[in-house]
Amino acid sequence: MEMIMERLALDWLYWKMINMKKIAILQSSYIPWKGYFDLINSVDEFILYDDMQYTKRDWRNRNKIQTQQGLKWMSIPVEVKGKYFQKISETKISEKDWAKKHWQQIKQNYSKAPYFKEYKDVFEEMYLTCSEEYLSQINYKFIVAICKILGITTNIRWSNEFKLIDGQTEKLLSICKDCDAGVYISGPSAKDYLDENIFMQNNIKVEWMNYSNYPEYQQVFEPFEHGVTILDLIFNKGENATKFMKSFN
């Protein structure tokens, strides 16, 4: 009987280990690169941490595309004058016609991509009907649509659903605990400030995303560049896009 109980206990521990809930917490970004979506696809819940302070010249409101003249930034104009401490979620759009301009740039540079026609209508409608007032809403709209295209079914939530406490590591830990997470997956840049010991003390394992050694694919323009919007991969590889990502293989 004792051996049976020990066996059941070991089976339960093994089941718990392989079924630990995984979450990631990250600020929203505008049409992010493929690594962002690999992180989303690697977890059970993805928390958009837009209660963080908005930072200029970052990925929150801009991303890069490939052009014949080289890499080009596409930036959503936002209100920043005098708003030094505003949150990402509080950041408003400052020009109404930004979406039409961005769509024109995308059409101009990706019209000859192999799968552009297949996805043209989806993105054209999103851009030309984009009337959201806040940056977070726009980022969310595109992230959700792109997840659907890639077949990512991860549950996406907002940080304002949680009671946030003081301390960088403590905030993240608190969200993990509220989500009943067993594993927290983070981007490598957080190694500069994240205290793994605090997570270990609370029985939550920290795992780090590895964004190296992505396979290359044929882009419309050369030289090849990994750090561009996921739209580049979708327009160039279509239904095969996930073969050039890590979390699907």
C-alpha positions as CSV (number, residue, x, y, z in Angstrom):
1,M,0.0,0.0,0.0
2,E,2.8,2.4,0.9
3,M,4.5,1.7,-2.5
4,I,1.3,2.4,-4.3
5,M,0.9,5.7,-2.4
6,E,4.4,6.7,-3.3
7,R,3.8,5.8,-6.9
8,L,0.7,7.9,-7.0
9,A,2.5,10.8,-5.4
10,L,5.3,10.6,-8.0
11,D,2.7,10.4,-10.8
12,W,0.9,13.5,-9.5
13,L,4.2,15.4,-9.3
14,Y,5.1,14.4,-12.8
15,W,1.6,15.4,-14.1
16,K,1.9,18.8,-12.3
17,M,5.4,19.4,-13.7
18,I,4.4,18.8,-17.4
19,N,1.1,20.6,-17.0
20,M,2.4,23.8,-15.3
21,K,0.7,26.9,-16.6
22,K,3.0,29.1,-18.6
23,I,2.6,32.9,-18.9
24,A,4.5,35.8,-20.3
25,I,4.1,39.5,-19.6
26,L,5.2,42.1,-22.1
27,Q,4.2,45.6,-23.3
28,S,2.2,45.8,-26.5
29,S,4.0,46.7,-29.7
30,Y,3.0,47.8,-33.1
31,I,2.9,45.0,-35.7
32,P,5.7,43.2,-33.8
33,W,8.4,41.0,-35.2
34,K,8.2,37.2,-35.3
35,G,9.9,36.7,-31.9
36,Y,7.1,38.5,-30.2
37,F,4.6,36.0,-31.6
38,D,6.8,33.1,-30.7
39,L,6.7,34.3,-27.1
40,I,2.9,34.5,-27.3
41,N,2.7,31.0,-28.8
42,S,5.0,29.6,-26.1
43,V,2.6,30.3,-23.2
44,D,-1.0,29.6,-22.0
45,E,-1.7,33.2,-21.1
46,F,0.0,36.4,-22.4
47,I,-0.4,39.6,-20.4
48,L,-0.2,42.9,-22.2
49,Y,1.6,45.1,-19.6
50,D,0.5,48.5,-20.8
51,D,0.4,50.0,-17.3
52,M,4.1,50.6,-17.9
53,Q,5.4,54.1,-18.7
54,Y,5.4,55.0,-22.4
55,T,8.9,55.3,-23.9
56,K,9.8,57.3,-27.0
57,R,11.8,55.8,-29.9
58,D,10.7,52.3,-28.8
59,W,8.7,49.5,-30.3
60,R,5.4,50.6,-28.7
61,N,4.3,52.7,-31.7
62,R,6.7,51.8,-34.5
63,N,8.3,48.9,-36.5
64,K,10.5,48.4,-39.5
65,I,9.7,47.2,-43.0
66,Q,11.9,46.2,-45.9
67,T,12.1,48.6,-48.8
68,Q,14.2,49.0,-51.9
69,Q,16.1,51.8,-50.2
70,G,16.7,49.7,-47.1
71,L,15.0,49.4,-43.7
72,K,12.3,52.0,-43.1
73,W,10.5,52.8,-39.8
74,M,6.7,53.1,-39.8
75,S,5.7,55.1,-36.7
76,I,2.2,55.8,-35.4
77,P,2.1,59.5,-34.3
78,V,1.2,59.9,-30.6
79,E,0.7,62.7,-28.1
80,V,3.8,63.0,-26.0
81,K,4.4,66.7,-25.4
82,G,4.3,67.4,-21.7
83,K,3.2,63.9,-20.9
84,Y,6.4,62.6,-19.4
85,F,4.9,59.9,-17.2
86,Q,1.9,58.7,-19.2
87,K,1.3,55.0,-19.4
88,I,1.3,53.1,-22.7
89,S,-2.5,52.6,-22.1
90,E,-3.0,56.3,-21.7
91,T,-1.1,57.3,-24.9
92,K,-3.4,58.8,-27.6
93,I,-3.0,59.0,-31.4
94,S,-2.2,62.5,-32.6
95,E,-2.9,62.2,-36.4
96,K,-6.0,60.5,-37.8
97,D,-4.6,59.7,-41.3
98,W,-1.6,57.7,-40.1
99,A,-3.2,54.3,-41.0
100,K,-3.8,55.2,-44.6
101,K,-0.2,56.3,-44.9
102,H,1.1,53.1,-43.4
103,W,-1.1,51.0,-45.7
104,Q,0.2,52.8,-48.7
105,Q,3.8,52.2,-47.6
106,I,3.0,48.5,-47.1
107,K,1.4,48.1,-50.5
108,Q,4.2,49.9,-52.2
109,N,6.9,47.7,-50.7
110,Y,5.2,44.3,-50.4
111,S,2.9,44.2,-53.5
112,K,5.4,41.8,-55.2
113,A,5.7,39.5,-52.2
114,P,4.4,36.0,-53.1
115,Y,1.5,36.0,-50.6
116,F,0.6,39.7,-50.5
117,K,-2.6,39.2,-52.5
118,E,-3.7,36.4,-50.2
119,Y,-3.6,38.7,-47.1
120,K,-4.1,42.1,-48.8
121,D,-7.9,42.3,-48.0
122,V,-7.5,41.4,-44.4
123,F,-4.9,44.1,-43.6
124,E,-6.3,46.7,-45.9
125,E,-9.6,46.6,-44.1
126,M,-7.8,46.8,-40.7
127,Y,-5.8,49.8,-41.7
128,L,-8.6,51.7,-43.6
129,T,-11.1,51.2,-40.8
130,C,-8.6,51.9,-37.9
131,S,-10.3,54.6,-35.8
132,E,-9.0,53.6,-32.4
133,E,-8.1,56.6,-30.2
134,Y,-5.4,54.9,-28.0
135,L,-2.2,53.2,-29.0
136,S,-2.8,50.1,-26.9
137,Q,-6.1,49.5,-28.7
138,I,-4.4,49.6,-32.1
139,N,-1.6,47.3,-31.0
140,Y,-4.1,44.9,-29.6
141,K,-6.2,44.9,-32.7
142,F,-3.2,44.0,-34.9
143,I,-1.7,41.4,-32.5
144,V,-5.0,39.5,-32.2
145,A,-5.5,39.5,-36.0
146,I,-2.0,38.3,-36.6
147,C,-2.3,35.6,-34.0
148,K,-5.4,34.3,-35.8
149,I,-3.5,34.2,-39.1
150,L,-0.7,32.2,-37.5
151,G,-3.1,29.9,-35.7
152,I,-2.0,31.1,-32.2
153,T,-4.8,30.5,-29.6
154,T,-3.1,31.8,-26.5
155,N,-5.4,33.7,-24.1
156,I,-4.4,37.4,-24.1
157,R,-5.2,39.6,-21.1
158,W,-4.4,43.1,-19.8
159,S,-2.3,44.1,-16.8
160,N,-5.1,46.3,-15.5
161,E,-7.0,43.2,-14.7
162,F,-4.6,42.6,-11.8
163,K,-3.7,44.4,-8.6
164,L,-0.2,45.7,-9.3
165,I,2.2,46.1,-6.4
166,D,5.6,48.0,-6.1
167,G,8.8,46.6,-7.3
168,Q,9.7,45.4,-10.9
169,T,10.1,41.8,-10.0
170,E,7.4,41.8,-7.4
171,K,4.8,43.2,-10.0
172,L,5.6,40.4,-12.4
173,L,5.5,37.8,-9.6
174,S,2.2,39.0,-8.4
175,I,0.6,38.6,-11.8
176,C,2.1,35.1,-12.2
177,K,0.6,34.1,-8.8
178,D,-2.8,35.6,-9.7
179,C,-2.7,33.5,-12.9
180,D,-1.7,30.4,-11.0
181,A,1.4,30.1,-13.2
182,G,4.1,27.5,-12.7
183,V,6.4,28.9,-15.3
184,Y,7.2,32.5,-16.3
185,I,8.7,33.0,-19.7
186,S,10.6,36.2,-20.3
187,G,12.6,38.0,-23.0
188,P,16.4,38.0,-22.4
189,S,16.5,41.8,-21.8
190,A,14.8,41.3,-18.4
191,K,17.9,39.5,-17.1
192,D,19.3,43.0,-16.2
193,Y,16.7,43.4,-13.5
194,L,14.6,40.3,-12.9
195,D,15.4,38.5,-9.5
196,E,14.9,34.8,-10.3
197,N,15.4,33.9,-6.6
198,I,12.1,35.6,-5.7
199,F,10.3,33.5,-8.3
200,M,12.1,30.3,-7.1
201,Q,11.0,31.0,-3.5
202,N,7.4,31.1,-4.8
203,N,7.7,27.9,-6.7
204,I,7.6,29.6,-10.1
205,K,10.2,28.6,-12.7
206,V,11.7,31.3,-14.9
207,E,12.5,30.4,-18.5
208,W,14.3,32.7,-21.0
209,M,13.3,33.1,-24.6
210,N,16.1,32.4,-27.1
211,Y,15.8,34.7,-30.2
212,S,19.0,33.5,-31.9
213,N,19.4,31.2,-34.9
214,Y,16.2,31.9,-36.7
215,P,16.2,30.5,-40.2
216,E,16.3,33.0,-43.1
217,Y,13.7,33.1,-45.9
218,Q,13.4,34.9,-49.2
219,Q,12.5,38.6,-48.7
220,V,11.5,41.0,-51.5
221,F,14.6,43.1,-50.9
222,E,18.1,42.4,-49.8
223,P,20.1,42.1,-47.6
224,F,18.1,39.8,-45.3
225,E,16.8,41.3,-42.0
226,H,15.3,39.4,-39.1
227,G,14.2,42.4,-37.1
228,V,11.3,43.6,-39.2
229,T,7.5,43.3,-38.6
230,I,5.9,39.9,-38.8
231,L,4.0,41.2,-41.8
232,D,7.2,40.7,-43.8
233,L,7.2,37.0,-43.0
234,I,3.4,36.6,-43.6
235,F,3.6,38.3,-47.0
236,N,6.6,36.4,-48.1
237,K,5.8,32.9,-46.8
238,G,2.1,32.9,-46.2
239,E,0.8,29.6,-44.7
240,N,4.4,28.5,-44.4
241,A,5.3,31.4,-42.1
242,T,5.3,29.3,-38.9
243,K,8.0,27.0,-40.4
244,F,10.3,30.0,-40.0
245,M,9.4,30.5,-36.3
246,K,10.6,28.5,-33.3
247,S,7.6,27.8,-31.2
248,F,5.8,25.8,-33.9
249,N,8.7,23.4,-34.6
